[in-house]
Amino acid sequence: MAGELAPLARAFFAENPELSLQALGSGVHVPSLDLAPAGVPVTHLLAEHNTELARQYLTLNQLAFGGIGVPRWVLSDLYLLPGAIGLLRCPARLLKAPARARLLLADEELAIGAACYVAPSLTPGLFVGVSLFSFLPGRGAASWVKTLTLGMVRAKRLRGVAQWDNPAVRVHTRLGPMRLVGRVPGGHDYDERTFVYETDLRDEARVARAMARGEEQAPATRIPVTDLAALGSLLDRAEAGARLELVPPGQDAGHVLVRELHG
């Protein structure tokens, strides 16, 4: 996703010169990574020799997700060993106060400001969204760390899990429409309001338009995020083969924006 996204990425880092893109993962995977997604240089840090950075990531992940934050063995076995975590790092003074308090870093010490991990799957080119967080408010950091991480791992499609009422839906649609897939395999802690979606990343121009919020808006049906019966029916239909998607920006005033595709 270099050509179409490169000008937008340059603008983002020009506006945020204290941010840098890094990756943390096992050294064996370095040859498989694109270490210049959208033209942005990535510094890859070997997880085998950066245990303090891994501990910082673990602390922030658990702060972001509370009771469902990643356990340490999962971080080692299922994040760092098979893949790489995309990181936006910055001086600690830029972080939200809760993150600064948890990390106990001096103002100019380097901290993780935002991070994304997508897991490889059995299907070539398909990755699964696992973890996305940002402690850098008002910068669009979550959207960019997700986009650049997907470029780094050369993802063609992304499947992820989201909640209808979670503001992160607006972040996810920065990469384009979210096609509804169905319910989460095996269930979820927030099962009644959770769904699986897929984003197609193969059209670089479309991803770039969505990142710029320039995607042309088609008419959409508005469904309250609290109408779990209606939203559950959407998932039933999606699992039966209907082509349904959340269109950018995904949410508006307590509603999700749904479009059905025909033909």
C-alpha positions in Angstrom: 0.0 0.0 0.0 2.9 2.4 -0.7 1.9 4.4 -3.7 -1.5 5.8 -2.9 -0.9 6.1 0.9 2.6 7.5 0.8 1.6 11.2 0.6 -0.9 10.8 3.5 1.7 9.0 5.6 4.3 11.7 4.9 1.8 14.3 6.0 0.9 12.4 9.2 4.6 12.2 10.3 5.3 15.7 9.3 2.5 16.8 11.6 3.8 14.4 14.3 7.6 14.6 14.0 8.1 13.1 17.4 6.5 9.8 16.4 8.5 6.9 14.8 7.4 3.6 13.4 8.9 0.5 14.9 8.2 -3.2 15.1 8.8 -5.8 17.8 8.9 -9.5 16.9 11.0 -12.6 16.4 14.0 -12.1 14.2 13.2 -15.1 12.0 10.3 -13.1 10.3 12.3 -10.0 9.3 12.8 -11.1 5.7 9.1 -11.6 5.3 8.2 -8.0 6.4 7.9 -4.9 4.3 10.0 -2.5 6.4 8.9 0.6 4.5 5.1 0.4 4.3 3.6 3.4 2.5 7.2 4.6 2.3 7.6 4.9 6.1 10.8 3.3 7.4 10.3 0.7 10.2 13.0 0.0 12.8 12.6 -3.7 13.7 13.5 -4.6 17.2 14.3 -8.2 18.1 11.9 -9.4 20.8 14.5 -11.9 21.9 16.7 -9.0 23.1 14.1 -6.3 24.0 12.4 -7.7 27.0 11.9 -4.3 28.6 10.0 -3.0 25.5 7.9 -6.2 25.5 7.1 -5.6 29.2 6.1 -2.0 28.4 3.8 -3.3 25.6 2.3 -5.8 28.0 1.6 -3.1 30.6 -0.1 -0.8 28.1 -2.2 -3.6 26.6 -3.5 -4.6 30.0 -4.2 -1.0 30.8 -6.1 -0.5 27.6 -8.2 -3.7 27.8 -8.5 -4.3 31.6 -9.7 -7.9 32.4 -9.2 -9.1 28.8 -5.7 -7.7 28.4 -3.1 -10.2 27.0 -1.4 -12.6 29.5 2.4 -12.6 29.3 2.7 -16.2 27.9 0.2 -15.2 25.1 2.4 -12.2 24.3 5.4 -14.4 23.9 3.9 -17.5 22.3 1.2 -16.0 20.1 2.2 -12.4 19.4 6.0 -12.2 19.3 7.0 -15.7 18.3 4.8 -16.0 15.1 4.6 -12.3 14.1 5.4 -8.7 14.8 3.7 -5.9 16.7 3.6 -2.5 15.0 4.5 0.4 17.3 4.3 4.1 17.2 6.8 5.3 19.7 7.2 8.8 21.1 8.5 10.8 24.2 6.5 9.7 27.3 5.3 13.2 27.9 2.9 12.9 24.9 1.0 10.0 26.4 -2.4 10.2 28.2 -1.9 10.6 32.0 -3.0 7.0 33.0 -0.4 5.5 30.7 2.3 7.9 31.9 1.5 7.0 35.5 1.6 3.3 34.8 4.9 3.4 33.0 6.8 5.7 35.3 8.9 7.2 32.5 10.7 10.5 32.4 9.3 13.1 29.9 11.8 12.4 27.1 12.1 8.6 27.6 10.8 6.7 24.6 7.4 5.1 25.1 4.9 3.1 23.1 2.2 5.6 22.1 0.1 3.3 19.9 0.3 -0.3 18.9 -1.3 -2.9 16.6 -1.0 -6.7 16.3 -2.6 -8.7 13.6 -2.1 -12.5 13.6 -1.3 -14.6 10.5 -3.9 -17.1 9.5 -4.1 -20.4 7.5 -5.5 -18.4 4.5 -2.7 -16.7 2.5 -2.9 -13.0 2.7 -5.6 -13.0 5.4 -4.7 -11.6 8.8 -6.7 -11.5 12.0 -6.9 -8.3 14.0 -6.0 -9.1 17.6 -5.1 -5.9 19.4 -5.2 -2.2 18.7 -4.7 0.6 21.2 -3.5 4.2 21.4 -2.6 6.6 24.2 -2.1 9.5 21.9 -5.3 11.4 21.7 -6.4 13.6 18.8 -3.7 12.5 16.3 -5.2 9.6 14.4 -2.5 7.4 15.7 -4.7 4.3 16.0 -5.7 4.5 12.4 -2.1 4.9 11.2 -0.5 2.3 13.4 -3.2 -0.2 12.1 -2.7 0.8 8.5 1.0 0.7 8.6 1.2 -2.6 10.5 -1.1 -4.2 7.9 1.2 -2.9 5.2 4.3 -4.2 7.1 3.0 -7.7 7.2 1.8 -7.5 3.6 -1.9 -8.2 4.5 -4.4 -8.4 1.6 -7.5 -8.9 3.8 -8.2 -8.4 7.5 -10.7 -10.1 9.6 -11.4 -8.6 13.0 -13.7 -8.6 16.0 -15.6 -5.4 17.1 -18.5 -4.3 19.2 -21.3 -2.3 17.6 -21.1 0.4 20.3 -17.3 0.7 20.5 -15.9 3.9 19.1 -13.1 1.9 17.6 -15.6 1.1 14.7 -14.8 4.6 13.4 -11.1 3.7 13.4 -11.7 0.4 11.6 -13.6 2.1 8.8 -10.6 4.4 8.1 -9.4 1.5 6.0 -12.7 1.2 4.1 -16.1 -0.6 4.5 -16.3 -3.4 7.1 -18.1 -6.4 5.5 -20.1 -8.2 8.1 -19.0 -11.9 8.4 -21.0 -13.2 11.4 -20.6 -14.1 15.0 -17.4 -14.8 16.8 -16.3 -18.4 16.6 -16.4 -19.9 20.1 -18.1 -16.8 21.6 -16.8 -13.7 23.2 -16.8 -11.9 26.6 -19.1 -9.3 25.1 -20.9 -11.8 22.9 -24.3 -10.1 22.5 -22.8 -7.0 21.0 -19.8 -8.4 19.1 -19.3 -9.3 15.5 -16.7 -10.4 13.0 -15.9 -8.2 10.0 -13.6 -8.3 7.0 -11.8 -5.4 5.3 -10.4 -5.8 1.8 -7.0 -4.1 1.5 -6.2 -5.0 -2.1 -7.4 -1.7 -3.7 -4.8 0.8 -2.6 -6.6 3.8 -3.9 -9.7 2.9 -2.0 -7.8 2.4 1.2 -6.2 5.8 0.7 -9.5 7.5 0.1 -10.9 6.0 3.2 -7.9 7.1 5.3 -8.5 10.6 4.0 -12.2 10.2 4.7 -12.7 10.8 1.0 -14.7 7.7 0.4 -18.0 8.5 -1.4 -20.9 7.9 0.9 -23.6 5.7 -0.4 -27.1 5.7 1.3 -27.0 3.6 4.4 -29.5 2.3 6.9 -29.1 3.6 10.4 -29.5 1.1 13.2 -29.1 2.0 16.9 -26.2 0.3 18.5 -28.5 -0.7 21.3 -30.9 -2.6 19.0 -29.2 -5.9 19.5 -32.1 -7.9 18.0 -31.9 -6.0 14.7 -28.1 -6.2 14.7 -28.2 -9.9 15.5 -30.5 -10.4 12.5 -27.9 -8.7 10.3 -25.3 -11.3 11.4 -27.8 -14.1 10.7 -28.2 -12.7 7.2 -24.5 -12.3 6.7 -23.8 -15.9 7.7 -26.5 -16.9 5.2 -24.7 -15.1 2.4 -26.1 -11.6 2.3 -23.5 -8.9 1.4 -23.8 -6.4 4.2 -21.2 -3.8 5.3 -20.7 -0.9 7.7 -19.8 2.1 5.6 -17.4 4.9 6.7 -17.5 6.4 9.2 -19.2 3.3 10.6 -21.0 5.0 13.5 -22.9 8.2 13.8 -24.8 9.6 16.9 -25.3 6.2 18.5 -26.1 4.4 15.2 -24.2 2.0 12.9 -24.4 2.7 9.2 -25.2 -0.4 7.2 -25.4 -0.9 3.5 -26.5 -4.0 1.6 -24.8 -4.8 -1.7 -26.7 -6.5 -4.6 -25.5 -8.1 -7.7 
